[in-house]
Each structure stands twice: as structure tokens, then as C-alpha cells.
Amino acid sequence: MSKTAFEEALKKLEESVERLESGDLPLEEALSCFESGVRNAQLCRKALQDVESRVELLLKDKDGNLTLKAMPEDE
């Protein structure tokens, strides 16, 4: 997922939350909005997990010193 796609999914998720919190939606529209929010939350979670797996890790060695280790890149 590209940065733009992540930001778009996050924006749509925030919009869904705002609409649901307003409490002014009919039941069917609220359900549809909730389902959309869940899908966008899943997209955001997956994107964050993908990024996390590529981020460099700070690891402590046996003496407690921090060392930097790059994660191997996929593809």
C-alpha cells in the first residue's frame, strides 16, 4: 500500500468515526458506515504492519548496548 493509499484509508476511517459518533445516521446507513470503517481500519493495520516489518530494529546486545540492525528487504 502506498503512502497516499494509507492516508486516504486513514482519512476515510476518520470520516466514518465522525459520522458514527454524530448519532444522526439511520440504522442501515450506520451499519454501512461501520463496515466501511472496519475495512479501512484493516487496510491501515496491514499497511502499518508492512512498514513495521521493513523498519530498522534497535536491539540490545548482551552488555545492554543498542545496536542497529536493518531488516532484510522482501522482493
N, C-alpha and C positions, 0 to 999 in steps of 0.2 A: 504494500500500500504506500503510495507516495505521500509526502508531507501534506500536499494540497488535499488529497483524498481523506487523510486523517483529520485535518482541520475542518473539512466540510462535514464529516460524520460527527465530529465533536459539536459543531455548531447546530446541526440538526438534533442531536441528543439534548443539548441545552434548550432548544426551542420546544421540544416535546415536554421536557420537565416543566418549563414555564407554563405551557398550555394546560398540562395536567394539574399543576398547582393552582391555577386560576379557579378551578372548580366549576367553570361555566360550560363545559362540554357535555353534550348528550352522551349517553352510555356507549352507543356504538362508535361514536367518534373518539371518545376517551379510550376505548379498547384498541382502536386502530392506531391512535397516537402512542399508546403504551407499547404495542407490538413494534412500531417503528423505532421507538426509543430503545427497546431491547436489542433490535438488530444493529442499531448504530453503536450501542454500548459494546456489543460483541466485536464489531469492526474495530473500534478503538482499542479494546483489550488485546486483540490479535496484533494490531499494529505496534502497540507498546511492547508486547512480548517479543515480536520480531526485532525491534530496536534493541531491547534489553539483551537479547542473545548476541548482538554484534558489538555491544559496548565493551570497552576495556574494563577488566576487573582489577580492583585493588586487592591484593592478597597479603596476608601477614605471613612472614616466614617463621621459622621456629624460634627466632630471637625477638619476635614481635615487630620487626621492621616491615614497613609497607613496601611492596614491590608491584610494579605494573606489568600485567600480562595481557597481551592482546588476544581476543577470542579469534579462533580460526574463522575465516570468511567462508560462507556457503556460496557455491556457484561462482 
